[in-house]
Amino acid sequence: MARLSLVSLEGNFYSCKHCQTHFALADDIISKSFQCRHGKAYLFDKVVNVTLGEKEERNLITGVHTVVDIFCVACGSIVGWKYESACEKAQQYKEGKFILERFKVLGPDGSLYMEPQEPNAAGCDVDDVDLII
Ligand SMILES: [Zn+2]
């Protein structure tokens, strides 16, 4: 396997639950009020050690957004998405920002967040959900 040069973060950071690659600092969290299919998601100003997927349009609760999935650069697991652009002016603060799905990353204390299983979650046909206020 090729050696990767990974960025190391210091302080309170979130990391890959599979390979402990560092992703983002707790200080760079913009919002914790996001929601994805599997529970909570956090909006970050900066994320490191990820590769970007293909651009696609997604219809989220707050409107149509162009997003790309983001993957752990070390193990390739999908960890969230990045907002490329938003149609609605009110949503454009998210452009260039990153979502990490909370259950896919380890918290600053190494904790793994588990979402309580909802009885109907499997039958839910929403795509990616978005900001819940
Ligand atoms: Zn990983």
Backbone and ligand atoms as CSV (ligand in chain L), in Angstrom:
chain,resi,resn,atom,element,x,y,z
A,1,MET,N,N,0.836,-1.203,0.000
A,1,MET,CA,C,0.000,0.000,0.000
A,1,MET,C,C,0.871,1.254,0.000
A,2,ALA,N,N,0.506,2.219,-0.778
A,2,ALA,CA,C,1.280,3.456,-0.861
A,2,ALA,C,C,1.215,4.210,0.468
A,3,ARG,N,N,2.304,4.822,0.793
A,3,ARG,CA,C,2.323,5.623,2.006
A,3,ARG,C,C,1.633,6.946,1.760
A,4,LEU,N,N,0.801,7.341,2.687
A,4,LEU,CA,C,0.083,8.591,2.536
A,4,LEU,C,C,0.699,9.610,3.477
A,5,SER,N,N,0.782,10.836,3.010
A,5,SER,CA,C,1.205,11.861,3.953
A,5,SER,C,C,-0.052,12.501,4.520
A,6,LEU,N,N,-0.298,12.209,5.766
A,6,LEU,CA,C,-1.513,12.681,6.401
A,6,LEU,C,C,-1.228,13.926,7.232
A,7,VAL,N,N,-2.212,14.793,7.286
A,7,VAL,CA,C,-2.120,15.975,8.131
A,7,VAL,C,C,-2.470,15.567,9.555
A,8,SER,N,N,-1.659,15.968,10.510
A,8,SER,CA,C,-1.976,15.683,11.914
A,8,SER,C,C,-2.547,16.927,12.569
A,9,LEU,N,N,-3.611,16.725,13.284
A,9,LEU,CA,C,-4.229,17.841,13.996
A,9,LEU,C,C,-3.845,17.759,15.466
A,10,GLU,N,N,-3.857,18.898,16.129
A,10,GLU,CA,C,-3.581,18.909,17.560
A,10,GLU,C,C,-4.737,19.532,18.292
A,11,GLY,N,N,-4.986,19.021,19.481
A,11,GLY,CA,C,-6.088,19.547,20.275
A,11,GLY,C,C,-7.261,18.587,20.224
A,12,ASN,N,N,-8.461,19.142,20.240
A,12,ASN,CA,C,-9.663,18.324,20.200
A,12,ASN,C,C,-10.089,18.114,18.767
A,13,PHE,N,N,-9.925,16.897,18.273
A,13,PHE,CA,C,-10.271,16.658,16.877
A,13,PHE,C,C,-11.154,15.422,16.716
A,14,TYR,N,N,-11.804,15.384,15.560
A,14,TYR,CA,C,-12.623,14.236,15.169
A,14,TYR,C,C,-11.808,13.403,14.192
A,15,SER,N,N,-11.925,12.080,14.303
A,15,SER,CA,C,-11.089,11.209,13.471
A,15,SER,C,C,-11.896,10.037,12.932
A,16,CYS,N,N,-11.301,9.346,11.950
A,16,CYS,CA,C,-11.958,8.213,11.308
A,16,CYS,C,C,-12.149,7.083,12.318
A,17,LYS,N,N,-13.358,6.534,12.359
A,17,LYS,CA,C,-13.600,5.477,13.340
A,17,LYS,C,C,-12.936,4.157,12.927
A,18,HIS,N,N,-12.570,4.055,11.633
A,18,HIS,CA,C,-11.929,2.823,11.169
A,18,HIS,C,C,-10.413,2.871,11.316
A,19,CYS,N,N,-9.812,4.005,10.982
A,19,CYS,CA,C,-8.346,4.035,10.945
A,19,CYS,C,C,-7.740,5.189,11.732
A,20,GLN,N,N,-8.567,5.936,12.457
A,20,GLN,CA,C,-8.095,7.024,13.327
A,20,GLN,C,C,-7.382,8.163,12.590
A,21,THR,N,N,-7.577,8.249,11.286
A,21,THR,CA,C,-7.043,9.407,10.559
A,21,THR,C,C,-7.748,10.675,11.053
A,22,HIS,N,N,-6.966,11.733,11.263
A,22,HIS,CA,C,-7.551,12.979,11.775
A,22,HIS,C,C,-8.357,13.687,10.685
A,23,PHE,N,N,-9.506,14.225,11.048
A,23,PHE,CA,C,-10.351,14.916,10.070
A,23,PHE,C,C,-10.551,16.403,10.349
A,24,ALA,N,N,-10.924,16.738,11.569
A,24,ALA,CA,C,-11.323,18.128,11.797
A,24,ALA,C,C,-11.239,18.484,13.273
A,25,LEU,N,N,-11.023,19.744,13.530
A,25,LEU,CA,C,-10.923,20.232,14.902
A,25,LEU,C,C,-12.297,20.617,15.446
A,26,ALA,N,N,-12.492,20.327,16.715
A,26,ALA,CA,C,-13.740,20.723,17.370
A,26,ALA,C,C,-13.925,22.242,17.284
A,27,ASP,N,N,-12.830,22.988,17.262
A,27,ASP,CA,C,-12.901,24.451,17.162
A,27,ASP,C,C,-13.460,24.918,15.820
A,28,ASP,N,N,-13.395,24.060,14.809
A,28,ASP,CA,C,-13.867,24.449,13.484
A,28,ASP,C,C,-15.317,24.059,13.221
A,29,ILE,N,N,-16.018,23.597,14.241
A,29,ILE,CA,C,-17.435,23.276,14.061
A,29,ILE,C,C,-18.243,24.563,13.920
A,30,ILE,N,N,-19.017,24.625,12.860
A,30,ILE,CA,C,-19.883,25.781,12.632
A,30,ILE,C,C,-21.252,25.513,13.238
A,31,SER,N,N,-21.730,24.274,13.072
A,31,SER,CA,C,-23.053,23.946,13.586
A,31,SER,C,C,-23.153,22.457,13.891
A,32,LYS,N,N,-23.871,22.163,14.966
A,32,LYS,CA,C,-24.151,20.761,15.296
A,32,LYS,C,C,-25.613,20.433,15.039
A,33,SER,N,N,-26.337,21.327,14.357
A,33,SER,CA,C,-27.782,21.120,14.183
A,33,SER,C,C,-28.135,20.433,12.889
A,34,PHE,N,N,-27.176,19.789,12.252
A,34,PHE,CA,C,-27.482,19.094,11.004
A,34,PHE,C,C,-27.885,17.655,11.286
A,35,GLN,N,N,-28.543,17.101,10.289
A,35,GLN,CA,C,-29.083,15.757,10.420
A,35,GLN,C,C,-28.791,15.021,9.122
A,36,CYS,N,N,-28.350,13.793,9.225
A,36,CYS,CA,C,-28.203,12.980,8.027
A,36,CYS,C,C,-29.084,11.757,8.201
A,37,ARG,N,N,-29.034,10.865,7.228
A,37,ARG,CA,C,-29.899,9.685,7.290
A,37,ARG,C,C,-29.694,8.895,8.568
A,38,HIS,N,N,-28.483,8.941,9.092
A,38,HIS,CA,C,-28.151,8.078,10.220
A,38,HIS,C,C,-28.029,8.845,11.530
A,39,GLY,N,N,-28.589,10.020,11.588
A,39,GLY,CA,C,-28.518,10.747,12.848
A,39,GLY,C,C,-27.792,12.070,12.696
A,40,LYS,N,N,-27.146,12.465,13.773
A,40,LYS,CA,C,-26.530,13.786,13.800
A,40,LYS,C,C,-25.369,13.937,12.838
A,41,ALA,N,N,-25.200,15.156,12.370
A,41,ALA,CA,C,-24.051,15.484,11.529
A,41,ALA,C,C,-23.609,16.892,11.908
A,42,TYR,N,N,-22.308,17.141,11.804
A,42,TYR,CA,C,-21.771,18.447,12.174
A,42,TYR,C,C,-21.237,19.156,10.946
A,43,LEU,N,N,-21.427,20.475,10.918
A,43,LEU,CA,C,-20.889,21.296,9.830
A,43,LEU,C,C,-19.547,21.871,10.276
A,44,PHE,N,N,-18.506,21.624,9.478
A,44,PHE,CA,C,-17.155,22.090,9.794
A,44,PHE,C,C,-16.685,23.106,8.771
A,45,ASP,N,N,-15.874,24.035,9.244
A,45,ASP,CA,C,-15.265,25.022,8.368
A,45,ASP,C,C,-14.175,24.371,7.526
A,46,LYS,N,N,-13.388,23.483,8.132
A,46,LYS,CA,C,-12.265,22.833,7.439
A,46,LYS,C,C,-12.222,21.362,7.791
A,47,VAL,N,N,-11.910,20.534,6.827
A,47,VAL,CA,C,-11.705,19.111,7.063
A,47,VAL,C,C,-10.439,18.708,6.306
A,48,VAL,N,N,-9.610,17.884,6.907
A,48,VAL,CA,C,-8.372,17.439,6.245
A,48,VAL,C,C,-8.412,15.933,6.022
A,49,ASN,N,N,-7.492,15.469,5.197
A,49,ASN,CA,C,-7.328,14.024,4.946
A,49,ASN,C,C,-8.554,13.353,4.345
A,50,VAL,N,N,-9.254,14.087,3.471
A,50,VAL,CA,C,-10.391,13.474,2.777
A,50,VAL,C,C,-10.211,13.640,1.268
A,51,THR,N,N,-10.800,12.724,0.515
A,51,THR,CA,C,-10.852,12.876,-0.936
A,51,THR,C,C,-12.297,13.167,-1.317
A,52,LEU,N,N,-12.454,13.856,-2.450
A,52,LEU,CA,C,-13.790,14.276,-2.866
A,52,LEU,C,C,-14.338,13.347,-3.938
A,53,GLY,N,N,-15.644,13.096,-3.883
A,53,GLY,CA,C,-16.307,12.281,-4.891
A,53,GLY,C,C,-16.815,13.143,-6.039
A,54,GLU,N,N,-17.776,12.603,-6.762
A,54,GLU,CA,C,-18.364,13.297,-7.907
A,54,GLU,C,C,-19.376,14.334,-7.426
A,55,LYS,N,N,-19.427,15.447,-8.163
A,55,LYS,CA,C,-20.443,16.456,-7.854
A,55,LYS,C,C,-21.828,15.936,-8.195
A,56,GLU,N,N,-22.771,16.184,-7.333
A,56,GLU,CA,C,-24.146,15.863,-7.696
A,56,GLU,C,C,-25.111,16.821,-7.013
A,57,GLU,N,N,-26.285,16.932,-7.615
A,57,GLU,CA,C,-27.305,17.777,-7.015
A,57,GLU,C,C,-28.139,16.947,-6.072
A,58,ARG,N,N,-28.362,17.483,-4.877
A,58,ARG,CA,C,-29.237,16.772,-3.949
A,58,ARG,C,C,-30.322,17.701,-3.469
A,59,ASN,N,N,-31.464,17.115,-3.348
A,59,ASN,CA,C,-32.605,17.854,-2.851
A,59,ASN,C,C,-32.677,17.654,-1.349
A,60,LEU,N,N,-32.226,18.641,-0.605
A,60,LEU,CA,C,-32.216,18.549,0.851
A,60,LEU,C,C,-33.394,19.331,1.412
A,61,ILE,N,N,-33.616,19.175,2.686
A,61,ILE,CA,C,-34.751,19.851,3.323
A,61,ILE,C,C,-34.716,21.355,3.077
A,62,THR,N,N,-33.523,21.918,3.053
A,62,THR,CA,C,-33.392,23.363,2.886
A,62,THR,C,C,-33.241,23.783,1.427
A,63,GLY,N,N,-33.454,22.850,0.490
A,63,GLY,CA,C,-33.404,23.219,-0.920
A,63,GLY,C,C,-32.382,22.401,-1.688
A,64,VAL,N,N,-32.260,22.726,-2.991
A,64,VAL,CA,C,-31.334,21.979,-3.845
A,64,VAL,C,C,-29.911,22.487,-3.614
A,65,HIS,N,N,-28.998,21.558,-3.419
A,65,HIS,CA,C,-27.587,21.891,-3.219
A,65,HIS,C,C,-26.744,21.031,-4.147
A,66,THR,N,N,-25.613,21.580,-4.590
A,66,THR,CA,C,-24.610,20.762,-5.260
A,66,THR,C,C,-23.625,20.318,-4.187
A,67,VAL,N,N,-23.484,19.004,-4.066
A,67,VAL,CA,C,-22.627,18.472,-3.007
A,67,VAL,C,C,-21.678,17.425,-3.601
A,68,VAL,N,N,-20.603,17.150,-2.882
A,68,VAL,CA,C,-19.744,16.012,-3.219
A,68,VAL,C,C,-19.562,15.201,-1.946
A,69,ASP,N,N,-19.563,13.894,-2.087
A,69,ASP,CA,C,-19.291,13.045,-0.937
A,69,ASP,C,C,-17.818,13.159,-0.576
A,70,ILE,N,N,-17.500,13.001,0.687
A,70,ILE,CA,C,-16.093,13.010,1.102
A,70,ILE,C,C,-15.736,11.672,1.737
A,71,PHE,N,N,-14.520,11.228,1.437
A,71,PHE,CA,C,-14.056,9.907,1.848
A,71,PHE,C,C,-12.758,10.035,2.631
A,72,CYS,N,N,-12.580,9.163,3.598
A,72,CYS,CA,C,-11.322,9.094,4.333
A,72,CYS,C,C,-10.206,8.758,3.342
A,73,VAL,N,N,-9.135,9.546,3.357
A,73,VAL,CA,C,-8.061,9.350,2.392
A,73,VAL,C,C,-7.286,8.056,2.685
A,74,ALA,N,N,-7.325,7.607,3.926
A,74,ALA,CA,C,-6.557,6.426,4.300
A,74,ALA,C,C,-7.309,5.123,4.061
A,75,CYS,N,N,-8.579,5.049,4.457
A,75,CYS,CA,C,-9.291,3.775,4.333
A,75,CYS,C,C,-10.427,3.824,3.319
A,76,GLY,N,N,-10.724,4.996,2.791
A,76,GLY,CA,C,-11.710,5.096,1.718
A,76,GLY,C,C,-13.159,5.060,2.164
A,77,SER,N,N,-13.419,5.055,3.458
A,77,SER,CA,C,-14.824,5.015,3.872
A,77,SER,C,C,-15.448,6.402,3.743
A,78,ILE,N,N,-16.720,6.418,3.398
A,78,ILE,CA,C,-17.427,7.690,3.232
A,78,ILE,C,C,-17.698,8.266,4.620
A,79,VAL,N,N,-17.416,9.538,4.794
A,79,VAL,CA,C,-17.561,10.128,6.127
A,79,VAL,C,C,-18.516,11.313,6.163
A,80,GLY,N,N,-18.928,11.777,4.985
A,80,GLY,CA,C,-19.846,12.913,4.979
A,80,GLY,C,C,-19.915,13.513,3.594
A,81,TRP,N,N,-20.126,14.824,3.507
A,81,TRP,CA,C,-20.170,15.485,2.207
A,81,TRP,C,C,-19.730,16.930,2.344
A,82,LYS,N,N,-19.451,17.532,1.187
A,82,LYS,CA,C,-19.063,18.937,1.136
A,82,LYS,C,C,-20.081,19.677,0.300
A,83,TYR,N,N,-20.464,20.870,0.740
A,83,TYR,CA,C,-21.370,21.694,-0.050
A,83,TYR,C,C,-20.580,22.486,-1.069
A,84,GLU,N,N,-20.844,22.264,-2.350
A,84,GLU,CA,C,-20.202,23.050,-3.396
A,84,GLU,C,C,-20.970,24.341,-3.643
A,85,SER,N,N,-22.275,24.206,-3.745
A,85,SER,CA,C,-23.082,25.413,-3.930
A,85,SER,C,C,-24.517,25.165,-3.503
A,86,ALA,N,N,-25.183,26.240,-3.199
A,86,ALA,CA,C,-26.578,26.180,-2.772
A,86,ALA,C,C,-27.391,27.127,-3.628
A,87,CYS,N,N,-28.611,26.724,-3.972
A,87,CYS,CA,C,-29.463,27.592,-4.790
A,87,CYS,C,C,-30.026,28.749,-3.983
A,88,GLU,N,N,-30.465,28.425,-2.782
A,88,GLU,CA,C,-31.101,29.447,-1.956
A,88,GLU,C,C,-30.038,30.355,-1.337
A,89,LYS,N,N,-30.253,31.647,-1.427
A,89,LYS,CA,C,-29.293,32.595,-0.871
A,89,LYS,C,C,-29.049,32.362,0.618
A,90,ALA,N,N,-30.105,32.069,1.332
A,90,ALA,CA,C,-29.990,31.871,2.778
A,90,ALA,C,C,-29.127,30.665,3.133
A,91,GLN,N,N,-28.927,29.768,2.169
A,91,GLN,CA,C,-28.161,28.553,2.448
A,91,GLN,C,C,-26.710,28.650,1.985
A,92,GLN,N,N,-26.359,29.787,1.377
A,92,GLN,CA,C,-25.041,29.863,0.751
A,92,GLN,C,C,-23.882,29.955,1.732
A,93,TYR,N,N,-24.188,30.163,3.013
A,93,TYR,CA,C,-23.115,30.153,4.014
A,93,TYR,C,C,-22.472,28.770,4.118
A,94,LYS,N,N,-23.158,27.749,3.599
A,94,LYS,CA,C,-22.632,26.382,3.684
A,94,LYS,C,C,-21.659,26.062,2.558
A,95,GLU,N,N,-21.588,26.923,1.549
A,95,GLU,CA,C,-20.733,26.622,0.395
A,95,GLU,C,C,-19.272,26.506,0.814
A,96,GLY,N,N,-18.630,25.432,0.346
A,96,GLY,CA,C,-17.227,25.216,0.694
A,96,GLY,C,C,-17.031,24.608,2.076
A,97,LYS,N,N,-18.137,24.329,2.778
A,97,LYS,CA,C,-18.048,23.753,4.121
A,97,LYS,C,C,-18.335,22.251,4.072
A,98,PHE,N,N,-17.982,21.586,5.146
A,98,PHE,CA,C,-18.016,20.129,5.166
A,98,PHE,C,C,-18.952,19.589,6.242
A,99,ILE,N,N,-19.634,18.518,5.893
A,99,ILE,CA,C,-20.428,17.785,6.870
A,99,ILE,C,C,-19.698,16.490,7.215
A,100,LEU,N,N,-19.544,16.225,8.497
A,100,LEU,CA,C,-19.086,14.901,8.929
A,100,LEU,C,C,-20.250,14.240,9.651
A,101,GLU,N,N,-20.564,13.028,9.245
A,101,GLU,CA,C,-21.637,12.304,9.917
A,101,GLU,C,C,-21.088,11.793,11.242
A,102,ARG,N,N,-21.787,12.147,12.310
A,102,ARG,CA,C,-21.239,11.915,13.638
A,102,ARG,C,C,-20.964,10.446,13.932
A,103,PHE,N,N,-21.810,9.563,13.422
A,103,PHE,CA,C,-21.598,8.153,13.775
A,103,PHE,C,C,-20.438,7.536,12.995
A,104,LYS,N,N,-19.911,8.273,12.003
A,104,LYS,CA,C,-18.788,7.741,11.231
A,104,LYS,C,C,-17.438,8.225,11.735
A,105,VAL,N,N,-17.464,9.092,12.715
A,105,VAL,CA,C,-16.202,9.622,13.218
A,105,VAL,C,C,-16.110,9.467,14.729
A,106,LEU,N,N,-14.872,9.430,15.209
A,106,LEU,CA,C,-14.639,9.381,16.645
A,106,LEU,C,C,-14.555,10.806,17.163
A,107,GLY,N,N,-15.102,11.020,18.333
A,107,GLY,CA,C,-15.085,12.346,18.934
A,107,GLY,C,C,-13.736,12.660,19.555
A,108,PRO,N,N,-13.585,13.898,20.060
A,108,PRO,CA,C,-12.320,14.337,20.644
A,108,PRO,C,C,-11.836,13.425,21.776
A,109,ASP,N,N,-12.735,12.788,22.470
A,109,ASP,CA,C,-12.318,11.899,23.555
A,109,ASP,C,C,-12.261,10.441,23.091
A,110,GLY,N,N,-12.314,10.233,21.775
A,110,GLY,CA,C,-12.240,8.876,21.241
A,110,GLY,C,C,-13.572,8.145,21.278
A,111,SER,N,N,-14.633,8.882,21.592
A,111,SER,CA,C,-15.933,8.232,21.735
A,111,SER,C,C,-16.606,8.018,20.386
A,112,LEU,N,N,-17.328,6.943,20.293
A,112,LEU,CA,C,-18.121,6.665,19.103
A,112,LEU,C,C,-19.569,6.962,19.446
A,113,TYR,N,N,-20.166,7.794,18.619
A,113,TYR,CA,C,-21.547,8.188,18.865
A,113,TYR,C,C,-22.503,7.177,18.244
A,114,MET,N,N,-23.452,6.730,19.012
A,114,MET,CA,C,-24.436,5.785,18.487
A,114,MET,C,C,-25.813,6.434,18.501
A,115,GLU,N,N,-26.429,6.401,17.353
A,115,GLU,CA,C,-27.790,6.931,17.269
A,115,GLU,C,C,-28.762,5.851,17.704
A,116,PRO,N,N,-29.688,6.185,18.589
A,116,PRO,CA,C,-30.690,5.181,18.944
A,116,PRO,C,C,-31.460,4.735,17.698
A,117,GLN,N,N,-31.660,3.475,17.555
A,117,GLN,CA,C,-32.320,2.951,16.351
A,117,GLN,C,C,-33.791,3.343,16.336
A,118,GLU,N,N,-34.198,4.014,15.274
A,118,GLU,CA,C,-35.610,4.382,15.141
A,118,GLU,C,C,-36.339,3.218,14.473
A,119,PRO,N,N,-37.524,2.906,14.952
A,119,PRO,CA,C,-38.237,1.760,14.392
A,119,PRO,C,C,-38.482,1.860,12.900
A,120,ASN,N,N,-38.758,3.079,12.397
A,120,ASN,CA,C,-39.108,3.223,10.979
A,120,ASN,C,C,-37.962,3.704,10.105
A,121,ALA,N,N,-36.774,3.789,10.667
A,121,ALA,CA,C,-35.658,4.388,9.928
A,121,ALA,C,C,-35.384,3.665,8.612
A,122,ALA,N,N,-35.517,2.344,8.616
A,122,ALA,CA,C,-35.193,1.576,7.422
A,122,ALA,C,C,-36.172,1.858,6.286
A,123,GLY,N,N,-37.415,2.171,6.629
A,123,GLY,CA,C,-38.415,2.405,5.608
A,123,GLY,C,C,-38.468,3.844,5.137
A,124,CYS,N,N,-37.602,4.672,5.701
A,124,CYS,CA,C,-37.607,6.090,5.392
A,124,CYS,C,C,-36.967,6.307,4.027
A,125,ASP,N,N,-37.614,7.075,3.150
A,125,ASP,CA,C,-37.075,7.206,1.802
A,125,ASP,C,C,-36.440,8.558,1.530
A,126,VAL,N,N,-36.133,9.298,2.597
A,126,VAL,CA,C,-35.462,10.575,2.367
A,126,VAL,C,C,-34.068,10.314,1.848
A,127,ASP,N,N,-33.563,11.236,1.064
A,127,ASP,CA,C,-32.160,11.142,0.660
A,127,ASP,C,C,-31.366,11.714,1.820
A,128,ASP,N,N,-30.406,12.528,1.580
A,128,ASP,CA,C,-29.707,13.142,2.699
A,128,ASP,C,C,-30.598,14.209,3.292
A,129,VAL,N,N,-30.634,14.220,4.574
A,129,VAL,CA,C,-31.402,15.240,5.237
A,129,VAL,C,C,-30.455,16.424,5.444
A,130,ASP,N,N,-30.896,17.460,6.050
A,130,ASP,CA,C,-30.058,18.645,6.159
A,130,ASP,C,C,-30.382,19.323,7.467
A,131,LEU,N,N,-30.223,20.601,7.516
A,131,LEU,CA,C,-30.392,21.353,8.749
A,131,LEU,C,C,-31.771,21.163,9.369
A,132,ILE,N,N,-31.777,20.836,10.636
A,132,ILE,CA,C,-33.027,20.709,11.376
A,132,ILE,C,C,-33.020,21.773,12.456
A,133,ILE,N,N,-33.957,22.660,12.416
A,133,ILE,CA,C,-34.028,23.673,13.477
A,133,ILE,C,C,-35.252,23.382,14.334
L,1,ZN,ZN,ZN,-10.283,5.952,7.671
